[in-house]
Amino acid sequence: MLPVLVALALAAPLKVGVPGLHVVGIDEGRATFLNEHLGQELSRAGLDAITAREIATLLGIERQKQLLDCSDSGCTAELAGALGVDAVMSGVVARVGSVFQLDLKLLDARSGARRASFSARVKSEEELLEKLDEGARSLAEQLNAAMPREAATASTTGASPLRWAFLPALAVGAVAAAVGLGLYLDSVRQYGQLTGATPSMPLSAMTAQQLRSAGPVEQTAGLAALVSGVVLLAVGVVLLVLRPGDGS
């Protein structure tokens, strides 16, 4: 259980492109608002969402429109590759008579397979916003379950960031443990001087007071550093065991 929790804590959130919903019977201003709102709610649900405005800035408006109008899986792959995302949002909001139909799905950036979906039918714009919020949470939960973050990151970057995460943990842990051990042993030496447990020259009253004051501080700091170092070393060992391949 601990290795899984460590891996999830260190892995980056899944990155999702939200190029824009297809709308029917809804004016452009409301459509733009719905797109941006959906992107914000996906981010709030724990995903790294790139909204339509951000995509337009990165790709240009004309190229964005071309990719949105294309239903071929190759277009999804091209869009995903250009943005460096793990999944791409595809969705429709249609006003039919007095009701709104909402259909959302997240497509795998590599295969184009559906990884998450959400549908709802409501009778007002207020209910539509509520369903968008609910849909964002549902989609994020489904996507995280379908595409573990470590594996998804490796698919878009070529190598998981966890591959070398054990190195700083081991290095910092070793330094902290060494410093802590040194401080603790020094406090033991000072205590020995005060109690006469180790042979030494007679101590003056000032020196004895200094040792009496500094000893407990060094002992506490040493133990704290030693424990922290051991914990970091343990985390490093766990990350070393969990270290993924290079994605080749």
N, C-alpha and C positions, 0 to 999 in steps of 0.2 A: 504493500500500500504506500509506504514512504517513497520508494522510487517513482511511482506514478505521480504523487503529489509534487515532488521536486521538479519533475519534468514539465508538468503543466504550469507550475509557477514561473518557470524560466522561459517557456516557449512564448513566442509572440502571438498576438491574436490573429485569427484568420482575416485575410484581406479580401474585401468584396467590392466589386465594381457595380455601381447603381446608375447605369447610363440614362435611365428615364423610363417611365411607364408609358405604355400605349393608352391613350385615352379616347373615349367615345362619348360624345354628348357633353363634354366638359370644356370650358373655355381655357385658353392658354395660360392665363394668370393663375387659375386654380390648379391646373396641371403642374405648373412649375412649383407651386407651393407644396403639393402632395409629394412630388419627387424629393424635394429637399427635406421635407418632414420625415419621409421614410428613411432617408439616409441618416438623419440625426438619431432616429429611434434605433436603427441597427447599430450605430456606434454606442448608444446608451446600453444596448443589450450585450455589449462586449465584443463586437466585431469592429474591424478597421474598415469603415465604409468610405468609398470615394464617390462623391455625388456627381450628378450630371454637370453641374457648373465646373467642378474640378476637372472632370473628363474633357469638357469642351476646351478648357485652358491647356490641357496637356496635348490633346490630339487635334484641336481645331474644330470648329462647329460643323463644317461641311463633312469632314471625315467621320465625325461622330454620327451625323445623320445617316450617312451611307451604311455604317455598321448597324445602326438601329433598324434600318429598313430591310436589312438582310436577315433572313431566317435560317440560313445555312449554318451548320455547326462550325464550319471554317471561320465564319465571321466572329462567332463567339470566341474561338481560339485566338484569332488575331487581336480582338479587343482585350482579352485576358493577358496575352503576351505583351501588348503595348503598355498595359497598366501594371503588370507584375502582380496580378491578383490570384487568389485561390478559387474564387467563384464569381459568377456574374449574375446579376439580378435580371429576371425577365418577368414582366407583369402587365396586366391590363386592368384599367378601371373604366367601367362602362355605365353610363346612365341610360337605363331602359325604362321609359315611362316614369313611374314614381319611385323606382328602386335603383340602387347602385350595386353593381356586381364587381367584386374584387377578386382577382386571381393573381397570386404571386408564386414564383418559383426561383430557386437558386440552382444554377448549372455549374457543374464541375469545370474548372478552367481547362483541364487537360482533355477529358473525354467527352465533355458536353452532356454527361449524364445528369439527371435530376437528383439533387442531394437534399432538397427541402422544398416544401410546398405549403401554401395556405390559401384558403378560399372563404369568402363570406359574402352574404347578401344583406344589405341594410336599406332603410327607408329614408335616411336623412344624412346630410353632410356631417353633422355632429357624430352620428353613429359610425360614419365612414372613418373619421379620424381615430375613434376608439378602436376600430378594427385594424387600422394600420399599425397602431401601437401594439396591439395584441399579436398581429401578424409578424412584426419585427422580432418580438420576443420568441415566438414559436419558431421562426426561421433560424434564428441564432442558435437556439437549443438543438434543433435538428441538424444543423450544419456542423456544430461542434461534435455531435455524436457520430456523424457520418464521416467526417474528415478530421481525425486527431491533429491537433495543431502542429506537433513536431513533424508528422509526415507531410502535411500540407506545405509547411515552410520549406521542406527539402525539395518538394516538387517544383517550386517556383524559383528557388535560388540555387538549386543544384547541390546544396549541402546544408544540413541542419546546423543551426547555431549552437546546438548542444554538443556537437562533435568535439569541440575543444573547450567546453565550459569547465571541465574538470581541472584544467591547468591552473587558472587563477585561484580556484578554491584550495587546491593542494599547496600552492606556493604561499598564499597568505596564511593558511592554516599552519604550515610548517614554521614560518617566521613567528607567528603569534605564540605557538607552543614553545619555541626555543626561548623567546623573550620572557614568557611567563615562567618557565622553568628556571631561567637564570635569576629572575627577581626573587622567586621563592627560595632558592638555595642561598641567595645572599642574605635574605631575612633570617634563615636558619643559622647562618654563620654569625650574624650579629647577636642573635639570641644566645648562641654558645659563648660568645665573648662576655656577655653580661652575666651569665650564670657560672662562668668558669669551666664550662664543659670542654672547652678547647684551650690549649696552652696559649697564653698571650702575655704581652706586657701589661702591667697594672694600668687600669683606665682612670683618667681624670674624671671628676664629677661632671664636667661639661660634655666630655665625650660620651660618658655613660648616658646622660640625658638625651643627647642626640641620637644614640643608638636606640634608646627606649622609645623615642618618638617616631623615628623613621622605620623601625622594624615592622610594626603592624601595617603601616601603609604599604610597604613593599610586599608584605605577605599577601595582603588582600588583592593588590594589583597583579601580583604574580599568579595567584590562583585564578583570577578572572581571565587573564590572558591565556593561561594554560587551558582552561575549560573551553574558551572560544576557539582556540587553535585546534583542539581535539574535535570539536563539532564541525569545523570547516574541513578538517581532514576526512571526517566521516562522509560529509556531503560530497567531497571530491572523489572519494572511492565509489560512492553510489553513481555519480555522473560518469565515472570511468566505465563502470559496469554497463550503464545504460547507453554508452556512446554509440550513436548510429553510424552507418556506413557513409560513404561519400556521395551516395545517390547515383552512382554510375551503374 
